[in-house]
Amino acid sequence: MRYDLALAPAFALLAALVATGAEAQQPSPATSEAFKAVLGKWEISNADRDRTCTITFRADPTGTAFKLEMDKACPGQMPEVKDVVAWNIGGLDLVRLLDGKGKPVMEFTEVESGTYEAQRPGEGVYFMQSAAVAASPVGLAADQMAGDWSLLRGSGKSICTITLTNTAAGPDNFALKLKPGCDVFVTRFGPASWYMDRGELVLKSSKGQFWRFEESDPVNWTRVPEGREAITLVRQ
C-alpha cells in the first residue's frame, strides 16, 4: 500500500491523541484510591506481634516511588525492614516496601479494611495495620474470658483443659493453670500466662513464645496462623 508522506503529520497527531486518551483512563498511583488509602501512619508487626515498626507513608515522589518515614526503633525491632527507603503501589493494589535499588522488600495485600498481610519465604506472615486501628482498645475484659477452656487439636479431640484466671501475672497479663492430663504438645509449649491483644486471645509461655487465637464465635477461638492442623480453644 502506498504511503503518502503528506499525511505523516496527521498520523503522528492521531497517535499522540490516542496515547493521551489511554493515559487519561489509567489513574496514576498518586491519584488512585489504593494510594490515598495508605497515606499516613501504619504499624507493621510479625505474626506474634511481639515485634513492631511504625512507618508513615508520604505522597512526596522520590524517583519512581514515594517517600516514607520510619520510626528510629524499627531497624532494631524488625531487621527485616532495615533496608526499606521508599514505597509504591504495585499490581493488584499491592503496597510495596522498596530498598534503595527499587527492589521490593515486602509486598502487602489487603485482607480486610485497614489490615494488610505479607509473607516472606521461611519467615512467616507479617501484618500491617493503620496506626489508629492498631492503637484502638479492641477486645474483651479479663473477667469475661476467665474460666475453663478445652484445647482441641486436629479432628476435635480435647488434649488439655486450661483455666484462665483474672489474677495478674505481670503489668498486662494474667495467670493460667493447666489441669492434670494435658498432652505433651501443650506441656512442651508450657503456657504460663494470657492476655488480650486487639481482639485476640494470646497464651504466652515461660520461654516467651506465643499462641494466638481469634474468635470464631463467643465459645470457639481458633489459633492463628492455623498451620498444618487446627488448634481450637472451646469455652467450658
PyMOL commands that set and color helices and strands:
alter all, ss='L'
color gray80, all
select helices_A, chain A and resi 5-25+29-31+33-38+74-77+79-81+91-93+131-135+142-145+184-189
alter helices_A, ss='H'
color red, helices_A
select strands_A, chain A and resi 40-46+52-62+65-70+86-89+95-98+104-112+115-120+124-130+147-153+157-168+174-178+191-197+200-205+210-215+220-224+231-235
alter strands_A, ss='S'
color yellow, strands_A
deselect
rebuild
show_as cartoon
